[in-house]
């Protein structure tokens, strides 16, 4: 949970005036999660709550329930109640509008804000001296994903090419539409893999469904769920098989939960 530890360190750094009262540190930290139902976020929440309790920092968690409107209203309420620090796992990442709105509220109230996990642009962070982002580089994660896929395929091409047609058919489970991490992992996982394949004289990846121009499948409920990937994979396996010589030969998942769902179906 290195990312959670970094969030906690950022909290301490952004509270330079935090006072010790009777041997106990006090603060009013308000933590906003895009949704409690995300398995990964639930682990972050548990770890961060533990850090805050261990340091005797008062805090309150909020469930955005995957609604930016709800989360923004929660931020407004927290500031009205006198929040001393906002820690935000922003719901909408497809544009800067949501983060910019939260920063404007925080800046107007002179309250520090930490964005985490779901990437916020450098422009937003730099717009307020008491704002930071703790998380990964979404584009870099996509490139690493694509490089790993490409390197594996180059080294195991004949083994993966189940029907021996000289190309690899794939399915890609994107995750949440409008999410920056999901979009960049989707883009670079295929792009970088194809670059590796081209350098080795191999044909590019082919999405298994010719009727799907997007080249990915979405969780219909806007999540990153194992159940969605399992349902999709089960349906795919009913029509795409080694017997029909059209087997999906590669499964790309943009998070571990969807990978677990796909693996369950494959098993």
N, C-alpha and C positions, 0 to 999 in steps of 0.2 A: 504494500500500500504506500509506495513512495510518493505518489501524487497526493494522497491524503496528508502525509506528513508535510509536504511542501505547502499545502493549503494552511495547515496549522501554523507553520513558521511564518507564512505571510500574515496571518491573523495577528501574531505577536508583533511583527514588524510594523503593522499598520495601527497598532495601539500603543504608541510610545508613552502616552500619558496614563496607561493602565496603572491603577494604584492598588497597593496591598492594604486591605482594610481588616484589621484584627487578624492578620495572618492569612486572610482569604482574598484572592483576587476577584474583582467584580467587573463585569462588562455586560453589555446588552447586545449580543450577537444574534442576528437574524439570518438563518440559512434557508435558501430557496432552491428546492429541487424541481427539475422539470417534470418528474413524476416519481412517485414512490414505487411504482410497479416494475420499473426497470431493475432486473436482478443485479447488475453491476452497481447501479446507483444505490441500491439498498445496502451493499457492502460498504460503499463510501460513507453513507449516512451513519451506519453503525460505528465505523472506525472514527469518524469525525466527532460524533457524539461522545465517544469514549475519551478522545483527546480533550474536548472541552470540559467534560466532567472532572477529569484528572487535574485540570488546572483551575478548577472551581470557577469557571466562567459561566455566567448565566447565558442561556441561549434559547431560541425557539426555532423549530423547523416548520417549513411550509411545503405542502404538496401542490405543485402547479397543475397536476393532473393533465399534462400535455396541452395546456391552454395558455397562450401568451397573455391573453386578456386577464385571466385569473391571476397569473403571476405578477403582472404589472400592478394590479389592484392590491395584491398582497404587499408589494414593496411600498406602495403609497401608504398603506395602513401602518406598516412597520415604522416608517419614517415619522408619521403622525404620532405614534406611540413613544417616540424618542429613541429609536434604534441608534446604537453607537457604531455599528459595523454591519454591512450587508455582504453576505457571501452567496453568490448567485450562479446557479447552474441553469443558464438561460434556456427557455423553451425553443424560441425561434432563432435559427442560425443562418438561414438562407440569405438574409440581408442584415445590414447593420441597424435597421430601424428599432428593433426591440431593445438591443443593448444600448443604443444611443438614448432611448427614452429613459431607461433605468439610470444611466449615467447622469442625465440631466436632472432627474429627481434627487439623486445622491449629491450632486454638485451644489444644487440649490440649497440643500440642507447641510452642506459641509460634512457629509458622512462618507467615510472610506468605503470602497466597494471592491470585492474580490470576485472576479468571474473565474469559473473553473470547469474543466472537463470539456464543455462544448465551446469550440473556439470562437473568440471575439477578435476582430481585426485590430492591428496595431494602431490604426487611426482612432478607434474608439478608446483604446487604453491611453494613448497619448493626449487625448482631449481633456483629461482630468488628472491632476498630479497625485490624487489619492485613489487611483484605480490601477489594478494589476490583473493579469490573466495567468492562471496556473493550469497548464495542460500541455498537450503535445502539438507538434506541427502536423496539421491534418494532411497536407500535401506530402510531407515526408513519409508519413505512415502508409499512404497509398503507394508511393514509389517503392518502399521496402517490400510491401505486399506483392507488387508486380514483379520486382526483381527475384524474390524468392520463388514465385510461381514459374517464371521464365527459366531460372536456373534448374529447377527440378525437372521441368519438361524436357529441356535440352539433354539432360543426363539420363532421362528415363522415357524417351519418346516412344519407342516401340512398345514398351510395357503399358503406357497410358493409352496409346492409340489402339483401343480394343477391337475395332472393326478393320484396322489396317488400311484405311483410306487416305492416309497421309496428312490428316488434319485432326485437330483436337476440338471436339464439340464440348461446350461448357454451359453451365447455368450459374448465374450470379445473383445472390440474395443481397439486395442493396441495403435494406433497413428502412430508415425513415426518409420520406421525400422532403426536400427542402432543408435537410441537415447537411451542413458543410462537410463534416467528416465523412458521411455516407457518400456524398457526391464525389469527393476527391479520391476516396478509396476505390470507388467504382471506376472512375476515369483512369487512374494510374495503374490499378491492378491489371487491367487489360492492356493498356498502352505500353507499360514497361515490360510486361510479359511478351508482347508481340515484338518489341525491340530486340529482346534476347533471342527469340525464335528466328527473326529475320537475320540476325548476325550469324546464326548457325545454319542458315539456308533452309529454314523450315517455314511452312505456311502459317499465316496468322490464326489465332483462335477463332472459332465459329460458334456463335450463340446457337443453342440447340433448336430453338423455335424460329424458323425463318419468318414467321408472321409478326414477330416481336421486334420492332425497329429500335426499341430502347436499349436492348441488350442487358436487361436486368429484370428482376421481379421484386415487387414491393410488399411489405407487410401491409395488408389492407387496412389495418387499424392504426397505422402510423407508428408502429413499434419496431423492435428488433428481436422479436420473440422466437424461441425455439419451436413453439407450436406452429407458427406460420410457415417456417422452413420445413418442418416435418410434413405439414399438409401439402405444400407444394411438391416436395420431393416424392411423397407417396403417389400423388397424381401423375407426376412425370414418369415414374417407374412403371406405371401401368401401360404406357404407350411406347416409351423409349427403352429398348432392351437390347441385350446382346443377340437375342433370338431374331429381333427385327433388324439387326445390324445398324441401329441408329442410337445406340446407347450413349447417354450423357457420360462423357469421359473425365470431366473435371468439374468440381463443385467449388465455387468461390463464395465465401461468406465474409461479410464485413464486421462481424463480431462473433464472439465465442458462443453466445446463446443460440444463434441461428445455425452455427456449425454443429452444435450438439443435436439440434432438431434434425438436421440433414443426416447426420451419422446414425441416429436412431432409425430413420426410415431406411437407410441403406443396409443396416444390420438386419 
